[in-house]
């Protein structure tokens, strides 16, 4: 079905009050809104809308590279590999 945006929704708009919001989260939201040249309220609406819309999409299949990486995630292969010695002349 998808989320109705304010542009195509005919009716009263809902309100949401968020209590006990961490001050660091509020400050990050303020900075993000400023970067996007939006109010904090509009930035929160955009974030919420995108989060809900992404839930409506079918899950993306995991690519081959990601599956291989997951197989070896706990194998201790996170150290850099040693360079091979130079070839003999």
C-alpha positions in Angstrom: 0.0 0.0 0.0 2.7 2.5 0.8 2.8 5.5 3.0 0.6 8.5 2.1 2.6 11.7 2.0 1.0 15.0 3.0 0.7 16.0 -0.7 -1.7 13.2 -1.5 -3.5 12.7 1.8 -6.8 14.4 2.4 -7.6 14.6 6.0 -6.4 15.6 9.5 -2.8 15.1 10.1 -1.8 12.9 13.1 0.6 14.1 15.8 3.3 12.2 17.6 4.9 13.2 20.9 8.3 11.6 21.7 9.2 11.7 25.4 12.5 11.0 27.1 14.5 11.7 23.9 18.3 11.6 24.5 19.6 15.1 24.2 22.4 13.8 21.9 19.8 12.4 19.5 17.9 15.7 19.5 21.1 17.6 18.7 22.0 15.1 15.9 18.5 15.6 14.5 18.9 19.4 14.7 22.2 19.2 12.8 20.8 16.8 10.2 17.8 19.1 9.7 20.1 22.1 9.3 22.2 20.2 6.7 19.1 19.4 4.7 17.6 22.9 5.2 14.5 21.6 6.9 13.0 22.2 10.3 13.6 19.5 12.9 9.9 18.6 12.6 10.1 18.1 8.9 13.4 16.1 9.2 11.7 13.8 11.7 8.8 13.3 9.3 11.1 12.5 6.5 13.1 10.0 8.6 9.9 8.3 9.8 8.3 8.2 6.4 11.5 6.6 4.9 11.7 4.0 7.7 8.1 2.9 7.3 8.4 2.8 3.5 11.5 0.6 3.6 9.5 -1.8 5.8 6.9 -2.0 3.0 9.5 -3.2 0.4 10.3 -6.9 0.0 13.6 -7.9 1.6 16.6 -7.6 -0.6 18.3 -10.9 -1.3 21.8 -11.1 0.1 24.5 -11.1 -2.6 27.1 -13.8 -3.0 30.0 -11.7 -1.6 28.0 -11.0 1.6 27.1 -14.7 2.0 30.8 -15.7 1.6 31.9 -13.0 4.1 29.3 -14.3 6.6 30.7 -17.8 6.3 34.2 -16.7 7.3 33.2 -13.9 9.7 34.5 -15.8 12.8 37.5 -17.6 11.1 40.1 -15.1 12.3 40.8 -13.8 8.9 40.7 -10.1 9.8 44.5 -9.7 9.9 46.3 -8.4 6.9 47.9 -11.1 4.8 51.7 -11.2 4.6 53.3 -10.1 1.3 54.9 -13.0 -0.6 58.6 -12.9 -1.0 60.0 -11.4 -4.3 60.7 -14.0 -7.0 64.2 -15.3 -7.2 66.2 -13.9 -10.2 
